[in-house]
């Protein structure tokens, strides 16, 4: 999901110079004591790189995540829904900014991160490579995708890296509005006409599996999270968070009178958990590898937006330079 | 694509209750006016404040974490600066 980067192998692993064992031990002790690591503190090169990659991917996800919702902005069913959706999309842009800012404190520039996104080198959450085919998708995304995001992001508020943790505190507060407005759409549609209820069910059918895949591979297949756990970047395993999400969501679907599209879903009396059927990981890998329904569209839309906005950025820079020059002349004359 | 670097600014917000401006985050903008407008758009979407400051990030001089121990040592050793250092008998009442 938004922590997708933590499930991937670090491409530069093993290429670092050996770290100073004294500094490394002091660093780990600080992490173990739950003290925050701040931008100018010493940190292992691999910690810095892992966070740069993770936070940048998280930021890219927020930015690309505006597209599936933007699809319905001009076709919202009412002015109220349109205003709410616009506010939500603005939040996503804001979240992207908080995250880019946090990543920049690790010594990577905003422009470098953006270039990595535009060239396809950097990833974003694969959930946004699915299309939003009916209005109820706006409800299902808020309820499930943002709900899953909250599950994932609340532990990140205690991440060992201070700027990331602080950005997450802000994001989580705002994300709660996203989930509730999504559920509000689902409630209205599920209690509406049979056609509206069918749309809500259709949205749930398509969003359910991608949402629970957002938590990443099963713990047994996720070999790269151990270090992130030790560094307290990641606090809970993929399966733990996924289970919490499913347990929280099943009763919510029940309240709506909608059916979760998993015939094997069953309640385990002993553990108190709702156990899901097998997850189609081939599908997950296919989308991750760039072959989802919208991978190409998402990236090309972003590239187009940046290219077409170039003259605006140039004009702003030219204006700023002119104002600064005028002010300098005035000072000289005075 | 050629992405030009724009300057980084730090954003400080004063909330309605009249406390000091508090650091809220950072952003990129070509000049101070744009930084202020962007800060309004991004950091005060939910009535977070009634006053904003923007400061060029490179204008900030920060203390060095390597010297942290030495730099802040004088405050650690002067416990008598805290009111709790002094024992006032209960008979005296609240002080």
Interface residues (C-beta under 8 A of the other chain):
Chain A: X38 X40 X41 X42 X87 X90 X91 X93 X94 X97 X98 X101 X104 X109 X110 X111 X114 X115 X118 X167 X170 X174 X303 X306 X307 X313 X316 X317 X319 X320 X323 X324
Chain B: X1 X3 X4 X5 X6 X8 X25 X26 X27 X28 X30 X31 X34 X41 X42 X43 X45 X46 X62 X64 X65 X66
